[in-house]
Amino acid sequence: MTLITYKIVNDEGGKLKKAARIACNFWNTFLTPKKAIVIRLRVSDLGEGTIALASEPYTAKGTMYGPVTVNTAFLKQVRVSKVAGIIVHEIGHTLGFGFAAWMKLFDEKTGLFTPKSVAALPALSAMRVELDGGPETELSHWDEARHGGELMTGEDDSAEQVLPVTIAVMALLGHKIKKRLRKKTSLTKLLTRAAKVKFAKKVQAKQLDLDLFRETKLRETLPHKGRRRRHR
């Protein structure tokens, strides 16, 4: 059995751990990943203007690790739910948004999903992939102009929503869908539900090597460089 869990390297008053638990509960509610995922979280002084840094995921012993560093100052200033939303977004990337299986689903020149992808998931006919915003944003998010306010766009939107297709597309990335999202839903509402879920896979989580660490290149700086508005 696979699952999504976390490793807290260091924290600020337990806030990062609370946010990580909510974020993992969010994704574990909707899917079973094709391989176990450990989101590896730490806090550090990243300087003014930076919220977080995400490095390239790496795989070892059949487990995928997604390293994220959160700015200490940012963590102190915002609510746990805000931090949880960022972690949910980054887990989305670790699950495949922006990587090999994702890149096969659409035309990189137009941002349109291929006929084969649409046949497998008709909801993709209404979706577009982001084609601008710089290397940290383009081709790895939903298009901001068309889908602004969605969890997996590159912007940090105050009225953030989750579309059913964001959950459903995970099946095309190799994961098993356990529960579908019926309609566009407020991320805040979904995180509130996730906060009430009791983690039931502690035994499985303990079997993973939570301490395994590899240095990988930077993948995403939050907010994204090249954007003028406030970002994720």
C-alpha positions as CSV (number, residue, x, y, z in Angstrom):
1,M,0.0,0.0,0.0
2,T,1.4,3.4,-0.9
3,L,0.6,6.8,0.7
4,I,1.6,10.4,0.9
5,T,3.3,11.5,4.1
6,Y,5.9,14.0,5.3
7,K,9.2,14.5,7.0
8,I,9.7,17.7,9.1
9,V,13.4,18.5,9.2
10,N,12.9,21.5,11.4
11,D,9.9,23.6,12.4
12,E,8.6,26.9,13.9
13,G,6.3,26.2,16.8
14,G,4.9,23.0,15.2
15,K,3.2,25.1,12.5
16,L,4.8,23.4,9.6
17,K,3.9,19.9,10.9
18,K,0.3,20.9,11.3
19,A,0.2,22.2,7.7
20,A,1.9,19.1,6.3
21,R,-0.6,16.8,8.0
22,I,-3.5,18.7,6.5
23,A,-1.9,18.8,3.0
24,C,-1.2,15.0,3.1
25,N,-4.7,14.3,4.3
26,F,-6.0,16.3,1.4
27,W,-4.3,14.2,-1.3
28,N,-4.6,10.9,0.6
29,T,-8.4,11.4,0.6
30,F,-8.6,11.6,-3.2
31,L,-5.9,9.1,-4.4
32,T,-3.5,6.3,-3.9
33,P,-0.1,7.3,-5.5
34,K,1.7,4.9,-7.8
35,K,4.6,5.0,-5.4
36,A,4.9,6.3,-1.8
37,I,5.6,10.0,-1.6
38,V,7.4,11.9,1.2
39,I,7.2,15.6,1.1
40,R,10.4,16.8,2.9
41,L,9.8,20.1,4.7
42,R,12.1,22.5,6.5
43,V,12.2,26.2,7.4
44,S,14.9,28.7,6.7
45,D,15.6,32.4,6.4
46,L,15.1,32.9,2.7
47,G,15.1,36.7,2.7
48,E,12.4,39.2,2.0
49,G,10.0,38.5,-0.8
50,T,10.5,34.8,-0.9
51,I,7.8,32.5,0.4
52,A,9.3,29.0,-0.3
53,L,11.6,27.1,-2.5
54,A,10.9,23.7,-4.0
55,S,13.6,21.4,-5.4
56,E,13.4,18.6,-8.0
57,P,11.8,15.4,-6.6
58,Y,14.0,12.4,-6.4
59,T,13.3,8.7,-6.2
60,A,15.0,6.1,-4.0
61,K,13.9,2.7,-2.7
62,G,10.6,2.9,-4.5
63,T,9.7,6.2,-2.8
64,M,9.5,9.7,-4.3
65,Y,10.7,12.6,-2.2
66,G,9.7,16.2,-2.7
67,P,11.9,18.8,-0.9
68,V,10.4,22.1,0.1
69,T,11.9,24.9,2.2
70,V,9.5,27.5,3.7
71,N,10.6,31.0,4.7
72,T,10.7,31.3,8.5
73,A,9.3,34.9,8.4
74,F,6.4,33.8,6.1
75,L,5.6,30.9,8.3
76,K,5.3,33.1,11.3
77,Q,3.0,35.6,9.6
78,V,0.3,33.4,8.1
79,R,-2.2,30.9,9.2
80,V,-1.6,27.2,9.1
81,S,-4.2,26.8,6.3
82,K,-2.2,29.2,4.1
83,V,0.9,27.1,4.5
84,A,-1.1,23.9,4.0
85,G,-2.3,25.3,0.6
86,I,1.2,25.8,-0.5
87,I,2.2,22.3,0.4
88,V,-0.9,20.9,-1.4
89,H,0.3,22.7,-4.5
90,E,3.8,21.4,-4.2
91,I,2.6,17.8,-3.6
92,G,0.6,18.3,-6.9
93,H,3.9,18.8,-8.7
94,T,5.5,15.9,-7.0
95,L,2.6,13.8,-8.1
96,G,3.4,14.8,-11.7
97,F,2.3,18.3,-12.7
98,G,5.2,19.5,-14.9
99,F,7.0,16.2,-15.3
100,A,7.4,13.4,-17.9
101,A,3.9,11.8,-17.9
102,W,2.3,15.3,-17.7
103,M,4.3,16.6,-20.7
104,K,2.9,13.8,-22.9
105,L,-0.7,14.9,-22.4
106,F,-0.6,18.2,-24.4
107,D,0.9,20.2,-27.2
108,E,3.7,22.4,-25.9
109,K,3.1,25.0,-28.6
110,T,-0.6,25.5,-28.0
111,G,-1.2,24.3,-24.5
112,L,-4.1,22.2,-25.8
113,F,-4.5,18.6,-24.6
114,T,-4.1,15.9,-27.3
115,P,-7.1,14.1,-28.7
116,K,-5.9,10.9,-26.9
117,S,-5.8,12.7,-23.5
118,V,-9.3,14.3,-24.1
119,A,-10.7,10.8,-25.0
120,A,-9.3,9.5,-21.7
121,L,-10.5,12.5,-19.7
122,P,-13.1,14.7,-21.6
123,A,-12.8,17.5,-19.0
124,L,-9.4,18.3,-20.4
125,S,-11.0,19.7,-23.5
126,A,-11.8,22.8,-21.5
127,M,-8.4,23.1,-20.0
128,R,-5.2,24.9,-21.1
129,V,-1.6,24.6,-20.0
130,E,0.3,27.8,-19.0
131,L,2.6,28.8,-21.8
132,D,4.3,31.9,-20.2
133,G,5.4,33.3,-16.9
134,G,9.0,32.0,-17.0
135,P,10.6,28.6,-16.7
136,E,9.3,27.9,-13.2
137,T,5.7,28.5,-14.4
138,E,5.2,27.6,-18.0
139,L,4.2,24.1,-19.1
140,S,3.7,22.9,-15.5
141,H,0.5,24.7,-14.4
142,W,-3.0,25.3,-15.6
143,D,-3.2,28.5,-17.6
144,E,-3.6,31.5,-15.3
145,A,-5.6,33.7,-17.8
146,R,-8.2,30.9,-18.3
147,H,-8.2,29.1,-15.0
148,G,-7.1,31.8,-12.5
149,G,-7.9,31.0,-8.9
150,E,-7.4,27.2,-9.3
151,L,-5.0,25.3,-7.1
152,M,-2.6,24.3,-9.8
153,T,-2.2,27.6,-11.6
154,G,1.0,29.5,-10.9
155,E,-0.7,32.4,-9.0
156,D,-1.5,32.7,-5.4
157,D,-5.2,33.7,-5.5
158,S,-7.1,34.7,-2.5
159,A,-10.3,33.0,-3.6
160,E,-8.7,29.7,-4.5
161,Q,-10.7,26.8,-5.9
162,V,-10.0,23.2,-6.8
163,L,-11.5,21.9,-10.1
164,P,-12.6,18.2,-10.4
165,V,-10.2,17.8,-13.3
166,T,-7.2,18.5,-11.1
167,I,-8.0,15.4,-9.1
168,A,-9.1,13.4,-12.2
169,V,-6.0,14.1,-14.2
170,M,-4.0,12.2,-11.6
171,A,-5.2,9.0,-13.1
172,L,-3.5,9.9,-16.4
173,L,-0.3,10.5,-14.3
174,G,-0.4,6.9,-13.1
175,H,-2.2,7.2,-9.8
176,K,-5.4,5.5,-8.6
177,I,-8.3,7.8,-7.8
178,K,-10.1,6.8,-4.6
179,K,-12.6,9.6,-4.5
180,R,-13.6,12.1,-7.2
181,L,-14.3,15.8,-6.6
182,R,-17.9,16.3,-7.8
183,K,-17.7,20.1,-8.5
184,K,-15.5,23.1,-8.2
185,T,-14.8,23.5,-4.5
186,S,-13.2,26.1,-2.3
187,L,-9.7,25.0,-1.2
188,T,-10.4,26.4,2.2
189,K,-13.4,24.1,2.5
190,L,-11.4,21.1,1.5
191,L,-8.5,21.9,3.8
192,T,-11.0,22.3,6.7
193,R,-12.3,18.8,6.0
194,A,-8.7,17.5,5.7
195,A,-7.8,19.0,9.1
196,K,-10.4,16.7,10.7
197,V,-9.1,13.5,9.2
198,K,-7.2,11.2,11.4
199,F,-4.1,9.7,9.8
200,A,-4.6,6.0,9.7
201,K,-1.4,4.8,8.0
202,K,1.2,5.4,10.7
203,V,2.5,1.9,10.5
204,Q,3.0,2.2,6.7
205,A,4.7,5.6,7.1
206,K,7.1,4.3,9.6
207,Q,8.3,1.7,7.1
208,L,9.5,4.4,4.8
209,D,13.0,5.9,5.0
210,L,11.9,9.4,6.0
211,D,15.4,10.6,6.5
212,L,16.8,9.9,3.1
213,F,18.0,13.1,1.5
214,R,19.6,14.1,-1.8
215,E,20.6,17.5,-3.0
216,T,18.7,18.4,-6.2
217,K,18.4,21.5,-8.3
218,L,15.9,24.2,-7.6
219,R,12.6,23.7,-9.4
220,E,10.3,26.5,-8.2
221,T,10.7,29.7,-6.3
222,L,7.5,31.1,-4.7
223,P,6.5,33.6,-5.7
224,H,7.4,32.7,-9.3
225,K,9.9,34.9,-11.0
226,G,8.8,37.0,-13.9
227,R,5.3,37.6,-12.6
228,R,4.1,41.1,-11.6
229,R,1.2,40.0,-9.4
230,R,1.4,38.3,-6.0
231,H,2.1,34.6,-6.4
232,R,1.9,31.3,-4.7
